[in-house]
């Protein structure tokens, strides 16, 4: 694997070309604006991204597969210095899938850098799948029936009200959710996976942007 001593617009363009991404895709991958990517590339050797963005680019480069690394090395030549280890990427199925155990729809979140926490620290999170919708009473009841797990406290005689079959299950503790995930052959999302999913590819504070709304 190789690393970059000094990032400029030239290396940014080379990395985007090596990953075979459009400006829009690459901007979403890094969690920056398309305008910023265009500015870097237009500036060439005369422009240097900010340290926080260089860190994101470093992480992005490190986590590439060997073929992408080789393309980047070919495009940049002398800008590289030897690094340690080999980047590996675990490839994971299609974008959407039905889980084979509980049948729930899951969506693949592509591995990328996202801006984490109040300080917007760039953090790399590999590919993962996450459920699209909250678990419902009907879905949770299948888990309870299969395992004998204690049902939620508001169910009557261990059964949810029929009219609430498609409603999200409530009164579920972390231990309940963890037990469900283990039964289904899944895992609860990590704090980083949860934040990355909620903040989206742009790394905004809220799903709709960085500013609170009147509501």
Residue frames as qw, qx, qy, qz and C-alpha x, y, z in Angstrom:
[[0.000, 0.888, 0.460, 0.000, 0.00, 0.00, 0.00],
 [0.426, 0.233, -0.008, 0.874, 1.11, 3.61, -0.48],
 [0.158, -0.795, -0.442, 0.383, 0.37, 6.93, 1.17],
 [0.344, 0.780, 0.171, 0.495, 0.44, 10.54, 0.00],
 [0.490, -0.158, -0.288, 0.808, 2.98, 12.97, 1.45],
 [0.056, 0.340, 0.101, -0.933, 1.17, 16.07, 0.24],
 [0.345, 0.574, 0.742, 0.038, -2.38, 16.25, -1.09],
 [0.081, 0.335, -0.176, -0.922, -3.14, 18.69, -3.86],
 [0.673, 0.401, 0.104, -0.613, -5.83, 18.88, -6.51],
 [0.450, 0.448, -0.719, -0.282, -3.75, 16.55, -8.68],
 [0.052, 0.101, -0.968, 0.224, -3.91, 13.71, -6.14],
 [0.477, 0.265, 0.517, -0.660, -7.60, 14.36, -5.47],
 [0.656, 0.461, -0.241, -0.547, -8.36, 13.95, -9.18],
 [0.347, 0.357, -0.864, -0.078, -6.17, 10.86, -9.38],
 [0.186, 0.017, 0.883, -0.431, -7.99, 9.26, -6.44],
 [0.600, 0.376, 0.283, -0.647, -11.39, 10.02, -7.93],
 [0.602, 0.483, -0.496, -0.397, -10.30, 8.58, -11.29],
 [0.152, 0.277, -0.941, 0.119, -8.79, 5.53, -9.60],
 [0.317, 0.178, 0.784, -0.504, -12.09, 4.91, -7.80],
 [0.004, -0.241, -0.753, -0.612, -13.94, 5.50, -11.09],
 [0.035, -0.654, -0.648, 0.387, -16.39, 7.88, -9.47],
 [0.161, 0.756, 0.310, 0.553, -18.17, 10.96, -10.75],
 [0.099, 0.372, -0.327, 0.863, -17.65, 14.26, -8.92],
 [0.624, -0.423, -0.040, -0.656, -21.05, 13.81, -7.28],
 [0.922, -0.191, -0.337, -0.011, -20.29, 10.26, -6.13],
 [0.623, 0.174, -0.421, 0.636, -16.83, 11.18, -4.86],
 [0.135, -0.457, 0.214, -0.853, -18.14, 14.22, -2.96],
 [0.789, -0.392, -0.098, -0.464, -20.78, 12.07, -1.26],
 [0.884, -0.001, -0.403, 0.238, -18.13, 9.45, -0.49],
 [0.449, 0.196, -0.394, 0.778, -15.94, 12.00, 1.30],
 [0.260, -0.721, -0.574, 0.288, -18.80, 13.93, 2.87],
 [0.169, -0.422, 0.057, 0.889, -17.96, 17.24, 1.16],
 [0.496, 0.682, 0.221, -0.489, -19.68, 19.35, -1.47],
 [0.763, 0.438, 0.356, 0.314, -19.36, 18.80, -5.22],
 [0.210, 0.961, -0.056, 0.172, -18.20, 22.40, -5.51],
 [0.464, -0.759, 0.450, 0.078, -15.28, 21.68, -3.20],
 [0.799, -0.007, 0.530, 0.285, -14.16, 18.69, -5.28],
 [0.560, 0.735, 0.251, 0.289, -14.35, 20.78, -8.46],
 [0.079, -0.973, 0.202, -0.076, -12.34, 23.58, -6.80],
 [0.653, -0.520, 0.515, 0.197, -9.60, 21.18, -5.69],
 [0.762, 0.227, 0.509, 0.329, -9.31, 19.56, -9.10],
 [0.392, 0.878, 0.149, 0.232, -9.34, 22.89, -10.96],
 [0.250, -0.926, 0.282, 0.009, -6.57, 24.21, -8.69],
 [0.828, 0.392, -0.355, 0.186, -4.26, 21.30, -9.47],
 [0.707, -0.005, -0.414, 0.573, -0.87, 21.50, -7.74],
 [0.089, 0.422, -0.166, 0.887, -1.54, 25.05, -6.52],
 [0.596, -0.478, -0.014, -0.645, -4.30, 24.07, -4.09],
 [0.269, 0.135, -0.886, 0.353, -4.02, 22.19, -0.79],
 [0.565, -0.546, -0.507, -0.353, -7.10, 20.83, 1.01],
 [0.393, -0.691, 0.329, -0.510, -7.51, 21.69, 4.68],
 [0.010, -0.370, 0.896, -0.243, -5.98, 19.25, 7.22],
 [0.603, 0.081, 0.621, -0.494, -9.37, 17.77, 8.13],
 [0.789, 0.499, -0.034, -0.357, -10.02, 17.05, 4.45],
 [0.362, 0.582, -0.728, -0.008, -6.52, 15.66, 3.95],
 [0.321, -0.220, 0.851, -0.354, -7.21, 13.26, 6.82],
 [0.757, 0.313, 0.367, -0.441, -10.41, 12.15, 5.10],
 [0.658, 0.624, -0.365, -0.213, -8.52, 11.64, 1.85],
 [0.029, 0.499, -0.852, 0.158, -5.82, 9.66, 3.66],
 [0.532, -0.008, 0.750, -0.393, -8.44, 7.36, 5.15],
 [0.761, 0.498, 0.090, -0.407, -10.25, 7.01, 1.84],
 [0.482, 0.630, -0.599, -0.106, -7.02, 6.02, 0.10],
 [0.166, -0.392, 0.867, -0.260, -6.01, 3.57, 2.83],
 [0.599, 0.114, 0.679, -0.409, -9.28, 1.66, 2.65],
 [0.637, 0.506, -0.286, -0.506, -9.24, 1.06, -1.09],
 [0.961, 0.037, 0.274, 0.021, -8.89, -2.37, -2.66],
 [0.599, -0.354, 0.453, 0.558, -5.54, -3.33, -4.29],
 [0.482, 0.485, 0.535, 0.496, -6.75, -2.65, -7.84],
 [0.004, 0.966, 0.212, 0.149, -7.77, 0.91, -6.95],
 [0.521, -0.741, 0.238, 0.351, -4.47, 1.40, -5.12],
 [0.632, -0.020, 0.517, 0.577, -2.59, 0.27, -8.23],
 [0.318, 0.738, 0.427, 0.415, -4.54, 2.65, -10.46],
 [0.229, -0.971, -0.049, 0.044, -3.88, 5.51, -8.06],
 [0.621, -0.511, 0.362, 0.472, -0.16, 4.70, -7.95],
 [0.566, 0.300, 0.518, 0.567, -0.01, 4.67, -11.74],
 [0.138, 0.868, 0.349, 0.326, -1.78, 8.05, -11.98],
 [0.311, -0.949, 0.052, -0.007, 0.32, 9.79, -9.32],
 [0.734, 0.461, -0.315, 0.386, 3.77, 8.23, -9.63],
 [0.467, 0.263, -0.484, 0.692, 6.27, 10.09, -7.43],
 [0.371, -0.557, 0.109, -0.735, 3.69, 11.48, -5.00],
 [0.896, -0.340, -0.192, -0.212, 3.66, 8.15, -3.17],
 [0.016, 0.584, -0.752, 0.304, 5.87, 6.83, -0.41],
 [0.486, -0.054, -0.872, -0.018, 5.87, 3.25, 0.97],
 [0.567, -0.444, 0.190, -0.667, 3.30, 2.44, 3.63],
 [0.159, -0.217, 0.929, -0.254, 2.54, -0.54, 5.84],
 [0.466, 0.248, 0.785, -0.324, 0.16, -3.41, 5.15],
 [0.010, -0.152, -0.730, -0.667, -2.33, -4.03, 2.38],
 [0.458, 0.074, 0.188, -0.866, -5.77, -2.48, 2.14],
 [0.018, -0.181, -0.971, -0.157, -8.58, -5.01, 2.07],
 [0.470, 0.012, 0.040, -0.882, -12.22, -4.43, 1.31],
 [0.277, 0.179, 0.935, -0.134, -14.87, -7.00, 2.12],
 [0.285, -0.058, -0.488, -0.823, -17.39, -7.03, -0.70],
 [0.282, 0.229, 0.780, -0.509, -20.98, -7.37, 0.43],
 [0.306, 0.466, 0.828, 0.063, -23.88, -8.41, -1.86],
 [0.139, 0.593, 0.481, 0.630, -26.43, -6.15, -3.47],
 [0.030, -0.356, 0.158, -0.921, -27.70, -2.74, -2.35],
 [0.623, -0.230, 0.246, -0.706, -30.99, -4.06, -0.91],
 [0.391, 0.084, -0.915, -0.056, -31.78, -7.53, 0.38],
 [0.755, -0.444, -0.101, -0.471, -34.30, -9.49, 2.42],
 [0.179, -0.527, 0.780, -0.285, -32.70, -11.02, 5.46],
 [0.519, 0.050, -0.816, -0.250, -32.95, -14.83, 5.28],
 [0.199, -0.165, -0.858, 0.444, -34.01, -15.27, 8.94],
 [0.114, 0.504, 0.560, -0.647, -36.52, -12.52, 9.74],
 [0.372, 0.570, 0.642, 0.353, -37.32, -11.49, 6.15],
 [0.055, -0.886, -0.195, 0.418, -36.83, -7.80, 6.89],
 [0.569, 0.753, 0.067, 0.323, -35.68, -5.38, 4.19],
 [0.573, -0.618, 0.106, 0.527, -32.10, -4.24, 4.70],
 [0.477, 0.873, -0.031, 0.101, -30.10, -1.68, 2.77],
 [0.802, -0.029, -0.050, 0.594, -26.36, -1.61, 2.20],
 [0.090, -0.985, 0.064, 0.129, -24.53, 1.50, 3.40],
 [0.766, 0.508, -0.192, 0.343, -21.35, 1.87, 1.38],
 [0.700, -0.428, -0.107, 0.562, -18.08, 2.13, 3.24],
 [0.320, 0.725, 0.078, 0.604, -16.84, 5.70, 3.26],
 [0.292, -0.027, -0.415, 0.861, -15.55, 8.52, 5.40],
 [0.217, -0.787, -0.471, -0.334, -18.21, 10.40, 7.35],
 [0.081, 0.508, -0.324, 0.794, -17.94, 13.41, 9.65],
 [0.598, -0.397, -0.689, 0.095, -18.46, 12.18, 13.22],
 [0.463, -0.515, -0.476, 0.541, -19.48, 13.94, 16.39],
 [0.029, -0.941, -0.219, 0.257, -19.65, 17.64, 17.28],
 [0.269, -0.689, 0.395, 0.545, -16.11, 18.21, 15.95],
 [0.755, 0.603, -0.055, -0.253, -16.88, 16.62, 12.55],
 [0.347, -0.554, 0.729, 0.203, -13.91, 14.28, 12.84],
 [0.676, 0.376, -0.474, -0.419, -13.45, 12.24, 9.62],
 [0.550, -0.256, 0.770, -0.198, -13.99, 8.56, 10.42],
 [0.411, 0.225, -0.751, -0.465, -13.93, 5.59, 8.06],
 [0.667, -0.013, 0.602, -0.438, -16.74, 3.03, 8.45],
 [0.071, -0.126, 0.896, 0.419, -16.68, -0.11, 6.22],
 [0.476, -0.155, -0.571, -0.651, -19.70, -1.46, 4.33],
 [0.139, 0.098, 0.867, -0.468, -22.61, -2.60, 6.48],
 [0.268, -0.420, -0.690, -0.525, -26.29, -3.42, 6.18],
 [0.116, 0.087, 0.561, -0.815, -29.01, -1.86, 8.31],
 [0.161, 0.542, 0.824, -0.044, -32.76, -2.46, 8.55],
 [0.064, 0.385, 0.349, 0.852, -34.79, 0.04, 6.54],
 [0.468, -0.575, -0.229, -0.631, -37.78, 0.21, 8.91],
 [0.319, -0.406, 0.646, -0.561, -38.25, -0.11, 12.69],
 [0.156, -0.065, -0.986, -0.004, -39.23, -3.57, 13.90],
 [0.528, -0.311, -0.225, -0.758, -43.00, -4.06, 14.20],
 [0.626, -0.267, 0.529, -0.508, -45.09, -5.83, 16.82],
 [0.945, 0.222, 0.007, -0.241, -45.87, -8.63, 14.34],
 [0.634, 0.543, -0.507, 0.213, -42.19, -9.15, 13.54],
 [0.106, -0.512, 0.676, -0.519, -41.22, -9.09, 17.21],
 [0.809, -0.154, 0.308, -0.476, -43.92, -11.63, 18.02],
 [0.899, 0.318, -0.300, -0.034, -42.29, -14.17, 15.69],
 [0.326, 0.512, -0.643, 0.468, -39.07, -13.78, 17.69],
 [0.464, -0.351, 0.520, -0.625, -40.96, -14.16, 20.99],
 [0.928, 0.046, 0.056, -0.365, -42.76, -17.28, 19.74],
 [0.803, 0.410, -0.417, 0.119, -39.53, -18.86, 18.46],
 [0.393, 0.401, -0.605, 0.565, -37.42, -18.18, 21.56],
 [0.556, -0.580, -0.583, 0.123, -39.82, -17.83, 24.48],
 [0.302, 0.137, -0.223, 0.917, -38.37, -14.38, 25.17],
 [0.024, -0.562, -0.592, 0.577, -40.38, -12.14, 27.51],
 [0.241, 0.663, 0.504, 0.499, -42.84, -10.04, 25.44],
 [0.078, 0.359, -0.103, 0.924, -43.12, -6.26, 25.82],
 [0.010, -0.175, -0.733, 0.657, -44.95, -5.17, 28.97],
 [0.415, 0.242, 0.109, -0.870, -47.94, -3.60, 27.20],
 [0.453, 0.031, -0.773, -0.444, -48.89, -6.78, 25.34],
 [0.691, -0.237, 0.291, -0.618, -51.93, -8.51, 26.84],
 [0.910, -0.092, 0.389, -0.111, -51.35, -12.16, 27.75],
 [0.549, -0.312, 0.602, 0.488, -48.18, -12.10, 25.67],
 [0.435, 0.475, 0.633, 0.428, -49.99, -10.91, 22.52],
 [0.083, -0.164, 0.069, 0.980, -50.00, -7.50, 20.87],
 [0.461, 0.553, 0.403, -0.565, -53.30, -5.78, 19.96],
 [0.642, 0.355, 0.600, 0.319, -54.18, -6.85, 16.41],
 [0.290, 0.934, 0.202, 0.050, -54.68, -3.24, 15.26],
 [0.191, -0.897, 0.367, 0.156, -51.02, -2.53, 16.18],
 [0.933, 0.058, 0.282, 0.217, -49.50, -5.37, 14.13],
 [0.646, 0.535, 0.104, 0.535, -47.68, -3.01, 11.77],
 [0.187, -0.956, 0.096, -0.205, -46.80, -0.43, 14.41],
 [0.392, 0.538, -0.627, 0.403, -43.20, -0.19, 15.69],
 [0.743, -0.400, -0.516, 0.147, -42.69, -2.36, 18.76],
 [0.072, -0.745, 0.280, -0.601, -42.14, -0.32, 21.94],
 [0.697, -0.582, 0.324, -0.264, -41.11, -1.03, 25.55],
 [0.942, 0.208, -0.146, 0.221, -38.10, -2.91, 24.16],
 [0.482, -0.802, 0.270, 0.226, -34.89, -2.70, 26.16],
 [0.229, 0.720, -0.624, -0.199, -31.37, -2.87, 24.77],
 [0.333, -0.241, 0.909, -0.065, -31.18, -6.48, 26.00],
 [0.675, 0.435, 0.523, -0.285, -34.42, -7.30, 24.19],
 [0.530, 0.787, -0.177, -0.263, -33.12, -5.76, 20.96],
 [0.005, -0.618, 0.782, 0.083, -29.78, -7.54, 21.33],
 [0.529, -0.002, 0.835, -0.150, -31.53, -10.88, 21.86],
 [0.682, 0.620, 0.267, -0.280, -33.63, -10.29, 18.74],
 [0.343, 0.795, -0.455, -0.208, -30.52, -9.45, 16.70],
 [0.231, -0.415, 0.880, -0.003, -28.76, -12.60, 17.92],
 [0.649, 0.260, 0.679, -0.224, -31.78, -14.73, 17.03],
 [0.624, 0.742, 0.122, -0.212, -31.92, -13.20, 13.54],
 [0.815, 0.076, 0.221, 0.530, -28.19, -13.64, 12.94],
 [0.249, 0.839, 0.068, 0.480, -27.65, -9.88, 12.94],
 [0.507, -0.225, -0.379, 0.741, -25.98, -7.36, 15.24],
 [0.045, -0.916, -0.321, 0.236, -27.14, -4.06, 16.66],
 [0.490, 0.746, -0.025, 0.449, -25.56, -1.11, 14.81],
 [0.576, -0.199, -0.277, 0.743, -22.49, 0.41, 16.41],
 [0.061, -0.798, -0.251, 0.544, -22.63, 4.05, 17.47],
 [0.112, -0.432, 0.459, 0.769, -20.61, 4.98, 14.37],
 [0.080, 0.246, 0.851, 0.458, -22.88, 3.00, 12.03],
 [0.011, -0.735, -0.652, 0.185, -25.96, 4.59, 13.62],
 [0.082, -0.744, -0.018, 0.663, -24.56, 8.12, 13.33],
 [0.137, -0.229, 0.647, 0.715, -23.35, 7.58, 9.75],
 [0.076, 0.450, 0.849, 0.267, -26.78, 6.27, 8.76],
 [0.053, -0.807, -0.500, 0.309, -28.56, 9.19, 10.43],
 [0.131, -0.713, 0.132, 0.676, -26.23, 11.94, 9.15],
 [0.723, 0.656, 0.208, -0.057, -26.10, 10.67, 5.59],
 [0.794, 0.258, 0.114, 0.538, -23.33, 11.08, 3.03],
 [0.191, 0.797, -0.007, 0.573, -23.05, 14.84, 3.60],
 [0.519, -0.099, -0.557, 0.641, -22.36, 14.55, 7.31],
 [0.191, -0.565, -0.080, -0.798, -24.97, 17.15, 8.23],
 [0.148, -0.179, 0.679, -0.696, -26.10, 17.67, 11.82],
 [0.619, 0.242, 0.511, -0.545, -29.69, 16.78, 10.93],
 [0.588, 0.246, 0.729, 0.248, -31.02, 14.57, 8.10],
 [0.380, 0.836, 0.380, 0.109, -32.26, 17.73, 6.29],
 [0.369, 0.755, -0.122, 0.529, -29.20, 19.96, 6.86],
 [0.488, 0.074, -0.512, 0.703, -27.25, 21.79, 9.53],
 [0.166, -0.232, 0.194, -0.939, -29.93, 24.21, 10.79],
 [0.117, 0.315, 0.863, -0.378, -32.78, 23.42, 13.19],
 [0.131, -0.450, -0.570, -0.675, -36.33, 24.05, 12.00],
 [0.350, -0.395, 0.171, -0.832, -39.04, 25.92, 13.93],
 [0.868, -0.266, -0.183, -0.377, -40.54, 22.52, 14.88]]
